[in-house]
Amino acid sequence: MDHLNQSLAAFGFGPWEWVVVIMAILLLFGGKKLPELARGLGKGLRIFKEELQGITKDLEDDKPPADQPRPTRHSSQDDTEDQTKS
């Protein structure tokens, strides 16, 4: 029950504020338009989730294996070498 109260209090809104918001949406868009809006929102969220998973998979594929050491760069040594060469 605590989780329900926390989710209802998102953005500082209580249950009555959410009722007012839902009523305002119904008045603005009408009952016939709401299923279409919800469908569009669902499709958009699904596409966003798929793209996010694709990006995460790409980033994981680009990681070097754990047994292979990463190349390290010591910036202070490289900077002094670059300055002495010029």
Z-matrix of the N, CA and C atoms (Angstrom, degrees):
N
C 1 1.456
C 2 1.522 1 110.48
N 3 1.328 2 116.21 1 -32.48
C 4 1.470 3 120.36 2 178.68
C 5 1.522 4 111.18 3 -61.47
N 6 1.350 5 115.38 4 -39.49
C 7 1.462 6 120.35 5 -179.72
C 8 1.527 7 110.25 6 -62.75
N 9 1.332 8 117.52 7 -39.93
C 10 1.460 9 121.25 8 179.04
C 11 1.521 10 110.79 9 -63.38
N 12 1.323 11 117.61 10 -42.61
C 13 1.461 12 121.12 11 178.94
C 14 1.521 13 111.36 12 -64.60
N 15 1.335 14 116.88 13 -37.87
C 16 1.461 15 120.58 14 179.38
C 17 1.523 16 111.02 15 -67.95
N 18 1.339 17 117.13 16 -40.48
C 19 1.460 18 119.08 17 -179.04
C 20 1.523 19 110.91 18 -71.64
N 21 1.327 20 117.83 19 -33.11
C 22 1.458 21 120.24 20 176.67
C 23 1.522 22 111.41 21 -70.05
N 24 1.307 23 116.87 22 -27.06
C 25 1.459 24 120.85 23 -178.52
C 26 1.533 25 112.28 24 -87.26
N 27 1.336 26 116.72 25 11.42
C 28 1.465 27 119.81 26 178.35
C 29 1.520 28 109.64 27 -59.66
N 30 1.301 29 116.60 28 139.40
C 31 1.464 30 123.95 29 -178.47
C 32 1.521 31 111.96 30 62.37
N 33 1.326 32 117.92 31 19.29
C 34 1.458 33 121.04 32 178.67
C 35 1.514 34 113.24 33 76.65
N 36 1.334 35 118.12 34 12.62
C 37 1.459 36 121.59 35 179.29
C 38 1.514 37 109.71 36 -90.86
N 39 1.300 38 115.89 37 136.28
C 40 1.449 39 121.69 38 172.44
C 41 1.517 40 109.05 39 -94.36
N 42 1.326 41 117.65 40 -178.17
C 43 1.468 42 120.30 41 -177.82
C 44 1.535 43 113.28 42 -60.26
N 45 1.323 44 117.97 43 -38.38
C 46 1.464 45 119.97 44 -178.82
C 47 1.524 46 112.12 45 -70.59
N 48 1.311 47 116.99 46 -33.12
C 49 1.457 48 119.24 47 176.72
C 50 1.524 49 110.67 48 -65.84
N 51 1.351 50 116.38 49 -38.72
C 52 1.462 51 120.22 50 178.04
C 53 1.526 52 110.82 51 -64.79
N 54 1.330 53 117.04 52 -37.93
C 55 1.464 54 120.49 53 177.10
C 56 1.526 55 109.88 54 -61.30
N 57 1.314 56 117.16 55 -43.50
C 58 1.464 57 121.15 56 179.11
C 59 1.531 58 110.55 57 -63.90
N 60 1.311 59 117.53 58 -42.38
C 61 1.467 60 120.75 59 179.03
C 62 1.526 61 110.16 60 -62.48
N 63 1.315 62 117.98 61 -45.12
C 64 1.468 63 121.51 62 -180.00
C 65 1.527 64 110.62 63 -63.67
N 66 1.316 65 116.95 64 -40.85
C 67 1.469 66 120.32 65 178.07
C 68 1.536 67 111.01 66 -64.16
N 69 1.330 68 116.73 67 -39.73
C 70 1.461 69 120.19 68 178.02
C 71 1.521 70 110.77 69 -63.88
N 72 1.323 71 117.48 70 -40.92
C 73 1.467 72 121.25 71 178.33
C 74 1.521 73 109.89 72 -63.57
N 75 1.330 74 116.71 73 -42.74
C 76 1.469 75 120.03 74 177.84
C 77 1.524 76 111.59 75 -61.26
N 78 1.317 77 116.37 76 -41.19
C 79 1.460 78 119.86 77 179.80
C 80 1.528 79 112.00 78 -67.77
N 81 1.345 80 116.37 79 -39.01
C 82 1.467 81 120.04 80 -177.97
C 83 1.529 82 112.63 81 -71.19
N 84 1.318 83 116.58 82 -44.71
C 85 1.461 84 120.11 83 -172.23
C 86 1.512 85 114.09 84 -102.68
N 87 1.312 86 117.94 85 -21.92
C 88 1.458 87 120.44 86 -177.72
C 89 1.512 88 111.75 87 81.60
N 90 1.313 89 115.76 88 158.46
C 91 1.463 90 121.61 89 -176.99
C 92 1.512 91 113.42 90 -67.69
N 93 1.334 92 117.98 91 -30.55
C 94 1.470 93 120.48 92 -177.24
C 95 1.518 94 112.02 93 -74.06
N 96 1.313 95 117.59 94 -28.16
C 97 1.465 96 121.97 95 -175.78
C 98 1.535 97 112.27 96 -85.45
N 99 1.338 98 117.66 97 -22.44
C 100 1.471 99 120.49 98 -175.63
C 101 1.529 100 114.03 99 -60.70
N 102 1.343 101 120.64 100 -45.07
C 103 1.474 102 118.09 101 178.37
C 104 1.527 103 112.87 102 -59.60
N 105 1.328 104 116.39 103 -37.08
C 106 1.456 105 119.93 104 178.39
C 107 1.530 106 111.03 105 -66.16
N 108 1.322 107 116.53 106 -42.02
C 109 1.467 108 120.58 107 177.49
C 110 1.526 109 111.14 108 -64.02
N 111 1.329 110 116.84 109 -42.20
C 112 1.468 111 120.74 110 -179.96
C 113 1.528 112 110.64 111 -65.33
N 114 1.337 113 116.48 112 -39.36
C 115 1.463 114 120.42 113 177.72
C 116 1.524 115 110.98 114 -62.50
N 117 1.310 116 116.52 115 -44.37
C 118 1.460 117 120.76 116 178.82
C 119 1.516 118 112.17 117 -64.11
N 120 1.338 119 116.29 118 -40.57
C 121 1.460 120 120.69 119 177.56
C 122 1.528 121 110.83 120 -64.50
N 123 1.331 122 116.19 121 -41.58
C 124 1.466 123 120.40 122 178.45
C 125 1.515 124 112.25 123 -62.59
N 126 1.345 125 116.51 124 -42.87
C 127 1.466 126 120.08 125 178.46
C 128 1.525 127 111.10 126 -64.19
N 129 1.319 128 115.93 127 -41.73
C 130 1.463 129 119.96 128 179.10
C 131 1.519 130 111.85 129 -62.89
N 132 1.328 131 116.81 130 -42.89
C 133 1.467 132 120.43 131 178.72
C 134 1.527 133 111.23 132 -66.43
N 135 1.339 134 116.95 133 -37.92
C 136 1.457 135 120.32 134 178.96
C 137 1.526 136 110.49 135 -64.39
N 138 1.326 137 117.42 136 -44.01
C 139 1.472 138 121.47 137 178.95
C 140 1.524 139 110.27 138 -63.41
N 141 1.341 140 116.52 139 -42.69
C 142 1.461 141 120.78 140 178.77
C 143 1.520 142 110.80 141 -60.55
N 144 1.333 143 116.89 142 -44.19
C 145 1.467 144 121.35 143 -179.52
C 146 1.530 145 110.67 144 -63.77
N 147 1.338 146 117.44 145 -42.71
C 148 1.464 147 120.41 146 179.05
C 149 1.523 148 111.76 147 -63.46
N 150 1.319 149 116.75 148 -42.05
C 151 1.469 150 120.46 149 179.02
C 152 1.524 151 111.06 150 -65.66
N 153 1.318 152 116.68 151 -39.56
C 154 1.456 153 121.04 152 178.93
C 155 1.527 154 110.67 153 -64.06
N 156 1.329 155 116.66 154 -41.15
C 157 1.462 156 120.04 155 176.89
C 158 1.527 157 111.00 156 -65.23
N 159 1.328 158 117.73 157 -38.13
C 160 1.460 159 121.21 158 177.91
C 161 1.514 160 111.94 159 -64.01
N 162 1.325 161 116.67 160 -42.45
C 163 1.461 162 120.74 161 178.34
C 164 1.525 163 110.16 162 -64.49
N 165 1.333 164 116.69 163 -43.37
C 166 1.468 165 120.70 164 179.24
C 167 1.521 166 110.05 165 -61.24
N 168 1.341 167 117.46 166 -43.12
C 169 1.459 168 121.02 167 179.50
C 170 1.527 169 110.59 168 -64.05
N 171 1.319 170 117.71 169 -41.59
C 172 1.464 171 120.99 170 178.27
C 173 1.521 172 111.44 171 -61.91
N 174 1.328 173 116.59 172 -41.82
C 175 1.461 174 120.01 173 179.50
C 176 1.527 175 111.36 174 -66.10
N 177 1.330 176 116.77 175 -37.97
C 178 1.463 177 119.84 176 178.62
C 179 1.518 178 110.84 177 -68.78
N 180 1.333 179 117.62 178 -34.90
C 181 1.464 180 121.06 179 178.71
C 182 1.522 181 111.55 180 -68.11
N 183 1.325 182 117.86 181 -29.15
C 184 1.454 183 122.02 182 -178.58
C 185 1.522 184 113.47 183 -80.86
N 186 1.333 185 117.81 184 -12.00
C 187 1.469 186 120.55 185 -179.61
C 188 1.521 187 109.56 186 -69.38
N 189 1.336 188 117.54 187 140.75
C 190 1.465 189 119.03 188 174.68
C 191 1.525 190 109.27 189 -72.07
N 192 1.320 191 117.48 190 152.64
C 193 1.470 192 119.58 191 178.35
C 194 1.522 193 110.77 192 -58.94
N 195 1.327 194 116.19 193 153.32
C 196 1.467 195 121.29 194 -175.71
C 197 1.525 196 111.82 195 -66.25
N 198 1.350 197 118.35 196 -29.67
C 199 1.463 198 120.18 197 -178.20
C 200 1.526 199 112.52 198 -81.83
N 201 1.317 200 117.49 199 -10.07
C 202 1.468 201 121.35 200 179.55
C 203 1.528 202 108.99 201 -95.17
N 204 1.345 203 118.10 202 124.06
C 205 1.468 204 119.38 203 -178.99
C 206 1.521 205 111.05 204 -69.65
N 207 1.302 206 114.56 205 145.77
C 208 1.461 207 120.60 206 177.53
C 209 1.521 208 110.05 207 -81.25
N 210 1.318 209 117.30 208 144.17
C 211 1.473 210 118.26 209 174.56
C 212 1.527 211 109.07 210 -69.09
N 213 1.317 212 115.66 211 136.00
C 214 1.461 213 119.63 212 179.62
C 215 1.516 214 109.22 213 -111.03
N 216 1.310 215 114.98 214 151.85
C 217 1.461 216 120.79 215 179.12
C 218 1.515 217 107.30 216 -128.33
N 219 1.287 218 116.80 217 122.42
C 220 1.461 219 120.86 218 176.24
C 221 1.516 220 106.72 219 -95.47
N 222 1.313 221 115.40 220 103.24
C 223 1.459 222 120.37 221 -171.51
C 224 1.530 223 112.35 222 -63.60
N 225 1.309 224 118.81 223 -34.50
C 226 1.463 225 119.02 224 -177.23
C 227 1.530 226 110.80 225 -68.84
N 228 1.323 227 117.90 226 -38.37
C 229 1.457 228 120.64 227 178.84
C 230 1.532 229 110.74 228 -70.77
N 231 1.336 230 117.15 229 -43.92
C 232 1.465 231 121.19 230 -178.17
C 233 1.532 232 110.12 231 -65.23
N 234 1.337 233 117.10 232 -38.78
C 235 1.471 234 120.90 233 -178.74
C 236 1.521 235 110.45 234 -65.40
N 237 1.324 236 117.52 235 -41.60
C 238 1.465 237 120.00 236 -178.87
C 239 1.524 238 110.10 237 -69.80
N 240 1.350 239 117.81 238 -35.14
C 241 1.461 240 120.61 239 177.84
C 242 1.513 241 110.32 240 -66.16
N 243 1.357 242 116.39 241 -40.35
C 244 1.454 243 120.43 242 179.83
C 245 1.526 244 110.86 243 -64.94
N 246 1.309 245 117.29 244 -37.66
C 247 1.446 246 120.82 245 -178.08
C 248 1.538 247 111.50 246 -71.34
N 249 1.322 248 117.60 247 -34.87
C 250 1.465 249 120.47 248 -179.12
C 251 1.524 250 110.86 249 -73.98
N 252 1.342 251 117.76 250 -27.36
C 253 1.449 252 120.90 251 179.46
C 254 1.506 253 112.46 252 -73.47
N 255 1.331 254 118.26 253 -28.56
C 256 1.460 255 120.54 254 -176.89
C 257 1.487 256 113.63 255 -82.27
